[in-house]
Amino acid sequence: MKRNVKRVVLMPLAFGLLAMSIAACSNSTGNDTSDKPVTITLQSHYNGTNETFLKPIIDKWNKENPLIQVKLDPVDFENLVPTIMAKSTAGKGADILHFYTLWSGQLQKNKMLAEAPESVKADVEAQYPDGAKQGSYFDGKLLGWPTEVQTYGFFYNKRLFEEAGIAEPPKTWDEMLEVAVKLNKNDASGKPIQQGLGLARGAATDEVKPFAALLSTAGVNLYSEDMTKSMIDSDASKKLVDVYSKIYGKGGTSDIGFVAGKAMSEGKLGMMIHAGWYSGSLRAKMGDNFKDIAVTDLPSMDGTGKGSLTYTFSWGVSEKSKNKEAAWKFLTWFNTEPVYDGLTPEGKFLLDTFNQVSSRKSDQETKVIKDKLATDPILAKFNEIMFYAHPEQAPVAATELFDLQFKEIEKMWTGQETPDQMISAIQSVVTKKLAESN
């Protein structure tokens, strides 16, 4: 092809330019060579259907960049961290890692991730909202580009609100409980057939993250800024624990056996706090009835606060990679170049795969994204939330800390602990674990 002929004719010049370009975007000490083809491995949880969207983008890069070839190594999400750790320890780790930033502390304790070059830092600082870019930092060091950025919003069923004569979604935590009671319905035997408020249960992230998101509306995090203690004893936390104690359990507004996710998709749940990705799941399950669903800002303690929780994934490079320069070169293209109608490859991948809008400024300014946001009010709302949400904290023992807090919430909801006992238990076990892991 003509393009290949040009590549051959200009090969000496191309080699020189590539070497200069790579050097400019890297501060690593990897042993890349500019005159010898290298193959770099990319490890992520993008397998199955997700991989079918990613592979054409990788194929495009490989075709146009014969000196740096990218090989995909997908694994299941639940196996991603163990695989990263095991392969790296064995000296067989991938060069490029796609990681959930909650794991940053754990990964960096084991020196798994390279610090991003200054060129990457400059781009991230200029192109991404605070919640997204802060999630990609750990201990003052940028570890890569923000990718999937998820925030929490307040889902509600407009039809159920209208039937109950409720004009608007609640603005405060107390109003949320009051509206929940108005939306509850039981059959003749007293069995609940419709619930006003439900929360996802069964996993630590399902229960702790919505709590953290609501808490952020009062300007409070789960942990202190220096990650040395739990903030469960703050006034806002105590108030929120009291609210949580009134959702499930004895005298609660909602039946703990009423499965929130299932009920929401069947049009039998009035309100739910969930991440943006959940809208896609609801859309697929509800079909035409999805028109009844709306999303708004989370209620706050006093009705004036505004907040949510941002959790992110990042593209980074392994500290043990022998091809750091080539890895950062590819990631620079993937995350910054306007390849597809102005969209970056990452921006196209997110939109095509997850119906998710990239948080990158240059992607946000494209006609593709603007048109999408203009026709999808729920997506537009989560995009708005992304710009004011608080970044998720990532202490070294983050996963264990989530598990500890999850267990205490469940104990309260199942009558094993009072709210005061839950607060005392979390303050004790979380603060202890933070001290042990720091």
Residue pairs with C-beta under 8 A, 6 or more apart in sequence:
7 14
7 66
15 34
15 35
15 67
16 34
18 34
18 67
18 329
19 34
19 35
21 329
22 32
22 34
22 325
22 326
22 328
22 329
23 325
24 119
25 117
25 119
25 120
25 325
25 328
25 329
25 332
26 117
26 119
26 324
26 325
26 328
26 329
27 115
27 117
27 118
28 114
28 117
28 317
28 324
28 325
28 328
29 324
30 321
30 322
30 323
30 324
30 325
30 326
30 327
31 322
31 323
32 38
32 322
32 323
32 324
32 325
32 326
34 67
36 67
37 66
37 67
37 68
37 69
38 67
38 68
38 69
38 323
38 326
39 69
39 70
39 71
40 68
40 69
40 70
40 71
40 95
40 96
40 321
40 323
40 326
40 327
40 330
41 70
41 71
41 72
41 73
41 94
41 95
41 96
42 58
42 70
42 71
42 72
42 73
42 94
42 95
42 96
42 98
43 73
43 74
43 75
43 80
43 83
43 84
43 87
43 93
43 94
43 96
43 97
43 98
44 54
44 72
44 73
44 74
44 75
44 80
44 97
44 98
45 74
45 75
45 76
45 77
45 80
45 98
46 53
46 54
46 72
46 74
46 98
46 353
47 74
47 75
47 76
49 353
50 74
50 353
51 72
51 74
53 349
53 352
53 353
54 72
54 349
54 353
55 72
57 334
57 345
57 348
57 349
58 70
58 72
60 339
60 345
61 68
61 70
61 330
61 333
61 334
61 345
62 69
62 70
65 330
65 333
68 326
68 329
68 330
70 96
70 330
73 94
75 83
80 98
80 99
80 100
81 99
81 103
81 106
81 107
84 93
84 94
84 97
84 99
84 107
84 112
85 110
85 112
87 93
87 94
88 110
88 112
88 318
88 320
91 320
93 112
93 318
93 320
93 321
94 318
94 321
95 317
95 318
95 321
95 322
95 323
95 324
95 326
95 327
96 315
96 316
96 317
96 318
96 321
96 327
96 330
96 331
97 112
97 113
97 315
97 316
97 317
97 318
98 147
98 313
98 314
98 315
98 316
99 107
99 113
99 313
99 314
99 316
100 311
100 312
100 313
101 135
101 136
101 138
101 143
101 311
101 312
101 313
101 314
101 392
101 394
102 311
102 392
102 394
102 398
102 399
103 394
103 398
103 399
104 113
104 138
104 143
104 394
105 138
105 394
105 395
105 396
105 397
105 398
105 437
106 396
106 397
106 398
106 399
107 113
108 138
108 139
108 143
108 396
109 396
111 319
112 318
112 319
112 320
113 143
113 144
113 316
113 317
113 318
113 319
114 143
114 316
114 317
114 318
114 319
114 321
114 324
115 141
115 142
115 143
116 124
116 141
116 142
116 143
116 144
116 145
116 316
116 317
116 328
117 328
119 332
120 142
120 144
120 145
120 328
120 331
120 332
121 142
123 145
123 332
123 335
123 336
124 133
124 136
124 142
124 145
124 146
125 133
126 361
127 336
127 360
127 361
127 362
128 146
128 359
128 360
128 361
129 359
129 386
129 387
130 391
131 149
131 151
131 310
131 312
131 386
131 387
131 388
131 389
131 390
131 391
132 146
132 149
132 310
132 312
132 359
132 386
132 391
133 142
133 146
134 391
135 146
135 149
135 310
135 311
135 312
135 314
135 391
135 392
135 394
136 142
136 143
136 144
136 145
136 146
136 312
136 314
137 143
138 394
143 314
143 316
144 314
144 315
144 316
144 317
144 331
145 314
145 315
145 331
145 335
145 346
146 312
146 313
146 314
146 359
147 312
147 313
147 314
147 315
147 335
147 346
147 350
148 312
148 313
148 350
148 354
148 356
149 310
149 311
149 312
149 359
149 386
150 275
150 276
150 277
150 310
150 311
150 312
151 213
151 275
151 276
151 308
151 309
151 310
151 311
151 382
151 385
151 386
151 389
152 209
152 210
152 213
152 273
152 274
152 275
152 276
152 298
152 308
152 309
152 385
152 389
153 273
153 274
153 275
153 276
153 295
153 296
153 297
153 298
153 308
153 381
153 382
153 385
154 169
154 271
154 272
154 273
154 295
154 296
154 297
154 298
154 299
155 264
155 271
155 272
155 273
155 274
155 278
155 279
155 282
155 293
155 294
155 295
156 169
156 270
156 271
156 272
156 293
156 294
156 295
156 296
157 264
157 267
157 269
157 270
157 271
157 292
157 293
158 292
158 293
158 294
159 267
159 292
160 183
160 194
160 267
160 270
160 292
161 167
161 168
161 169
161 183
161 270
164 182
164 183
164 270
166 179
166 182
166 183
169 179
169 271
169 294
169 296
169 299
170 176
170 178
170 179
170 271
170 299
171 299
171 300
171 303
172 299
172 300
172 301
172 302
172 303
173 214
173 239
173 240
173 243
173 299
173 300
173 301
174 243
175 299
175 303
176 197
176 243
176 271
176 299
177 197
177 243
177 246
177 247
177 253
179 196
179 197
179 270
179 271
180 195
180 196
180 197
180 247
180 253
180 254
180 270
180 271
181 196
181 253
182 196
183 194
183 195
183 196
183 197
183 270
183 271
184 192
184 194
184 195
184 196
184 253
184 254
185 192
185 193
185 194
186 192
186 193
187 193
192 255
192 258
193 268
194 263
194 268
194 269
194 270
195 254
195 255
195 258
195 260
195 263
195 268
195 269
195 270
196 253
196 254
196 269
196 270
196 271
197 247
197 253
197 254
197 269
197 270
197 271
197 272
198 254
198 258
198 259
198 260
198 261
198 263
198 264
198 269
198 271
198 272
199 206
199 207
199 210
199 247
199 248
199 260
199 272
199 273
200 206
200 207
200 210
200 260
200 261
200 272
200 274
201 207
201 256
201 260
201 410
203 406
204 399
204 402
204 403
204 405
204 406
205 402
207 405
207 406
207 409
207 410
208 222
208 402
208 405
208 406
208 409
209 275
209 309
209 311
209 392
210 273
210 274
211 222
211 240
211 244
211 405
211 409
212 221
212 222
212 309
212 392
213 273
213 298
213 307
213 308
213 309
213 389
214 240
214 273
214 298
214 299
214 300
215 221
215 222
215 231
215 236
215 237
215 240
216 307
216 308
216 309
216 389
216 390
217 298
217 299
217 300
217 301
217 305
217 306
217 307
217 308
218 236
218 239
218 240
218 300
218 301
218 302
218 305
218 307
219 236
219 305
219 307
220 231
220 234
220 236
220 237
221 231
221 390
221 393
222 230
222 231
222 232
222 393
222 401
222 405
223 229
223 230
223 231
223 393
223 395
223 401
223 430
223 434
224 230
224 231
227 393
227 395
227 434
227 438
228 431
228 434
228 435
228 438
229 427
229 430
229 431
229 434
230 426
230 427
230 430
230 431
230 434
231 237
232 238
232 241
232 423
232 426
232 427
232 430
233 423
233 427
236 301
237 423
238 419
238 423
239 301
240 301
241 412
241 419
241 422
241 423
242 419
244 409
244 412
244 413
244 419
245 252
245 412
245 413
245 418
245 419
245 422
246 252
246 253
247 253
247 254
247 413
248 254
248 255
248 256
248 413
249 256
249 412
249 413
249 414
249 415
250 415
252 413
256 413
256 414
258 269
260 269
260 272
261 272
263 269
264 272
264 282
265 281
265 282
265 285
265 286
267 286
267 289
267 292
273 298
275 311
276 356
276 379
276 382
276 385
277 354
277 356
279 293
279 295
279 378
279 379
279 382
280 354
280 355
282 290
282 293
283 290
286 292
286 293
293 378
294 377
294 378
295 377
295 378
295 381
295 382
296 381
297 306
297 308
297 385
298 307
298 308
300 306
300 307
306 388
307 388
307 389
307 390
308 385
308 388
308 389
308 390
309 389
309 390
309 392
310 386
310 389
310 390
310 391
310 392
311 392
312 391
312 392
315 331
315 334
315 335
315 346
317 324
317 327
317 328
317 331
318 327
321 327
333 339
333 345
334 344
334 345
334 346
335 344
335 345
335 346
335 360
336 344
336 362
337 344
337 345
338 344
338 362
338 366
339 345
339 348
340 347
340 348
341 366
341 367
341 368
342 362
342 363
342 365
342 366
342 367
342 368
343 351
343 358
343 363
343 366
343 368
343 369
344 358
344 360
344 362
344 363
346 358
346 360
346 363
347 358
347 360
347 363
347 366
347 369
350 356
350 357
350 358
351 357
351 358
351 368
351 369
351 372
355 376
355 379
356 379
357 363
357 364
357 369
357 372
357 373
357 379
357 383
358 364
358 369
359 386
363 369
364 370
364 383
372 379
373 379
373 380
373 383
374 380
395 401
395 434
395 437
395 438
396 437
396 438
397 433
397 434
397 436
397 437
400 433
400 437
401 430
401 433
401 434
404 426
404 429
404 430
404 433
405 426
405 430
408 417
408 422
408 425
408 426
408 429
409 422
411 417
411 422
411 425
412 418
412 419
412 421
412 422
417 425
